[in-house]
Amino acid sequence: MIRVSRFVATLLAAGLLAAPATAAADGIMLVPAGAFWMGRDDGAADEAPLHRVYVRDFWIERHKVTNAEFAAFLNAMGLRRPGAERRYDEDDADARVHLRAGRWIADAGFEHHPAIEVSWFGARDYCAWLGRRLPTEAEWEKAARGPASPYGVEDLLGNLREWTATVLRPYPYRHDDGREPYAGAGGRVVVRGGGHDDGAESLSVTRRRSYDLRGASAGHHFVGFRCTTSEDLGEMAPGGEPR
């Protein structure tokens, strides 16, 4: 779990930093519109240059999607649509959701663990099922940027990498250059964050990894996901609760 630093907590108490806005019953956090610094100049070549990117308001789930949540989706929508890519690698040894007596059920003790072995197509379809979408690369980095996520989003590094909706292209990042959204037809889709197999030296919110179509069509034991939406989820009452 990523905890708010003492420095950030002090700013919150002093009223110098807005408290995270959360729809508590839904576990989804508001990231307000604004510019932020994306990338870095002292890392890998594809992370440069450090540059300003403007992102509109969006909401992002506090936690990654769990096995129990993904099982509910599979029960409603199935493993795949006819002629479409498989949503989940249920036959992988690391899979924690299985078909039993005609229903998809999360393995005992793993119900609330982040779902793994979900393909990019499965992650995309799950989010669409909820009326949401995968985050763009810029949205993910803005939500993660800081000593801990200033928006209350958890487990962004060191747990699982996460699928995004962005095609890998060089920086500077532009929303209108064709990199958004990845459509599962060509190019490489970006994954962000760090997984449990990644070395400590690679755990950076600016680190960029990607998969080709073959990789996007498969599940991985070190890749999970969470959903976002640009829809207005309602006016916020004092204290961050929805009215």
C-alpha positions in Angstrom: 0.0 0.0 0.0 1.2 3.5 -0.8 0.7 5.8 2.2 0.5 9.6 2.2 3.8 11.0 3.3 4.2 13.1 6.5 4.9 16.1 4.2 1.7 15.6 2.2 -0.3 15.0 5.5 1.1 18.3 6.8 0.0 20.2 3.7 -3.5 18.6 3.9 -3.8 19.7 7.6 -2.7 23.2 6.7 -5.2 23.5 3.9 -2.4 23.9 1.3 -3.3 20.7 -0.6 -6.8 19.6 -1.4 -8.0 16.4 0.3 -8.6 13.5 -2.1 -12.1 13.5 -3.5 -13.6 10.0 -3.3 -16.9 8.3 -4.0 -16.5 6.2 -0.9 -19.0 3.5 -1.8 -17.4 3.1 -5.3 -13.7 3.4 -4.5 -13.0 5.8 -7.3 -11.0 9.0 -6.9 -11.2 12.4 -8.7 -8.1 13.7 -10.3 -8.9 17.4 -11.2 -8.0 19.0 -14.5 -4.6 20.6 -14.8 -1.1 20.4 -16.1 1.6 18.3 -14.6 5.2 17.4 -15.3 5.5 14.2 -17.3 8.6 12.1 -18.0 12.1 12.8 -16.9 15.5 13.9 -18.3 17.7 11.6 -16.1 16.1 8.2 -17.0 15.7 6.0 -20.0 15.6 7.6 -23.4 11.9 7.0 -24.0 11.1 8.9 -20.7 12.6 12.2 -22.0 12.1 15.0 -22.2 10.5 16.2 -19.0 7.6 18.2 -20.2 4.2 19.7 -19.2 1.0 17.9 -20.2 -2.5 19.1 -19.5 -5.1 16.4 -18.5 -8.8 17.0 -18.1 -10.9 15.9 -15.1 -11.1 12.2 -14.7 -12.0 9.6 -12.0 -9.7 6.6 -11.4 -10.3 3.6 -9.3 -8.5 3.6 -6.0 -7.6 -0.1 -6.2 -6.9 -2.5 -9.1 -9.7 -4.7 -10.2 -10.0 -7.9 -8.1 -10.5 -11.5 -8.9 -14.0 -11.5 -7.5 -14.9 -8.4 -9.6 -13.5 -9.9 -12.7 -15.3 -13.2 -12.0 -18.6 -11.3 -11.9 -17.8 -9.8 -15.3 -17.0 -13.2 -16.8 -20.3 -14.6 -15.5 -22.1 -11.7 -17.2 -20.1 -11.5 -20.5 -18.2 -14.7 -21.0 -14.6 -15.5 -21.8 -14.8 -14.0 -25.3 -17.2 -12.8 -28.0 -17.4 -14.9 -31.1 -14.3 -14.2 -33.3 -12.8 -11.9 -30.6 -9.7 -12.1 -28.6 -9.8 -14.1 -25.3 -10.3 -11.9 -22.3 -8.6 -14.1 -19.7 -6.0 -16.9 -19.6 -8.0 -19.2 -17.4 -5.7 -22.2 -18.2 -2.5 -20.5 -16.9 -1.1 -21.9 -13.7 -1.2 -18.4 -12.1 -4.9 -17.8 -12.9 -7.0 -17.3 -9.8 -10.5 -17.3 -11.3 -11.9 -20.7 -12.6 -15.0 -22.1 -14.1 -16.8 -24.4 -11.5 -20.2 -25.9 -12.0 -20.9 -23.5 -14.8 -19.9 -20.3 -12.9 -16.7 -18.3 -12.8 -15.5 -18.2 -9.2 -12.4 -16.6 -7.6 -10.2 -19.1 -5.8 -10.7 -19.2 -2.0 -8.4 -16.7 -0.3 -7.8 -14.8 -3.6 -11.1 -13.1 -4.0 -9.8 -9.6 -3.1 -6.4 -10.0 -4.7 -5.8 -8.0 -8.0 -6.9 -9.9 -11.0 -4.0 -11.2 -13.2 -3.8 -13.1 -16.5 -6.4 -10.7 -17.9 -5.5 -9.7 -21.5 -5.7 -6.0 -22.6 -8.9 -7.0 -24.4 -10.4 -8.4 -21.2 -9.4 -5.3 -19.3 -10.9 -3.0 -21.9 -14.1 -5.0 -22.0 -14.4 -5.1 -18.2 -14.1 -1.3 -18.0 -16.6 -0.9 -20.8 -19.0 -3.2 -19.0 -19.0 -0.7 -16.1 -19.4 2.2 -18.4 -15.8 3.2 -17.9 -12.5 2.8 -19.8 -8.8 2.2 -19.3 -6.7 5.2 -18.3 -4.4 6.9 -20.8 -0.7 6.9 -20.1 -0.8 10.5 -19.1 -3.8 10.0 -16.7 -2.0 7.1 -15.0 1.2 9.1 -14.5 -0.7 12.2 -13.2 -2.5 10.0 -10.7 0.8 8.5 -9.5 3.0 11.5 -9.6 4.3 12.7 -6.2 5.8 11.3 -2.9 2.6 9.2 -2.8 -0.4 9.6 -5.0 -1.8 13.0 -3.9 -5.3 11.7 -5.1 -5.5 8.6 -2.8 -4.9 6.0 -5.6 -3.1 3.0 -4.1 -0.7 0.3 -5.2 0.7 2.0 -8.3 4.2 0.6 -7.9 5.7 -2.7 -6.8 2.5 -4.7 -7.1 1.5 -5.2 -10.7 2.0 -3.3 -14.0 -1.2 -1.9 -15.4 -2.8 -1.8 -18.8 -3.4 1.6 -20.4 -5.3 2.9 -23.4 -2.3 4.5 -25.1 -0.1 3.5 -28.1 3.6 3.8 -27.4 5.0 6.9 -29.1 7.9 9.2 -28.4 7.5 12.2 -26.1 6.5 15.0 -26.0 3.1 13.5 -25.1 0.2 14.8 -27.3 -3.4 13.8 -26.9 -4.1 14.5 -30.6 -1.3 12.6 -32.4 -3.0 9.2 -32.7 -1.6 7.7 -29.5 -5.1 7.7 -27.9 -6.8 5.3 -27.8 -5.0 2.1 -28.5 -7.5 0.0 -30.4 -5.9 -3.5 -30.3 -5.2 -3.5 -34.0 -1.5 -2.4 -34.3 1.3 -0.7 -32.6 2.4 -1.3 -29.0 0.2 -0.7 -26.0 1.8 1.0 -23.0 1.7 -0.6 -19.6 2.6 1.5 -16.5 3.7 0.9 -13.0 6.0 -1.8 -11.5 5.2 -5.5 -10.9 6.4 -7.8 -8.2 9.0 -9.3 -10.6 10.6 -5.9 -11.4 13.8 -4.8 -9.7 13.7 -1.9 -7.2 15.8 0.2 -9.5 13.0 0.1 -12.1 10.2 1.2 -9.8 9.5 4.7 -11.1 6.2 6.3 -12.0 7.9 7.5 -15.3 8.9 4.0 -16.4 7.4 3.0 -19.8 6.9 -0.6 -20.9 4.8 -1.9 -23.8 3.5 -5.0 -25.5 2.8 -5.7 -29.2 -0.6 -7.2 -30.3 0.5 -10.7 -29.3 1.4 -9.5 -25.8 -1.8 -7.5 -25.5 -3.8 -10.6 -26.5 -2.4 -12.6 -23.6 -2.7 -12.4 -19.8 0.4 -12.0 -17.7 1.0 -12.8 -14.0 2.6 -9.4 -13.4 0.0 -7.2 -15.2 -3.4 -6.0 -13.7 -5.6 -3.0 -14.4 -7.9 -0.4 -13.0 -10.6 1.7 -14.8 -11.2 5.4 -15.3 -14.0 7.6 -16.5 -14.4 11.2 -17.7 -18.0 11.2 -16.7 -19.1 13.6 -14.0 -19.9 11.4 -11.1 -21.7 14.1 -9.2 -21.1 17.2 -7.1 -18.7 16.7 -4.2 -19.9 17.5 -0.7 -17.4 18.9 1.9 -15.0 16.1 2.9 -14.9 14.5 -0.5 -18.2 12.5 -0.3 -20.6 12.6 -3.3 -23.9 14.4 -2.6 
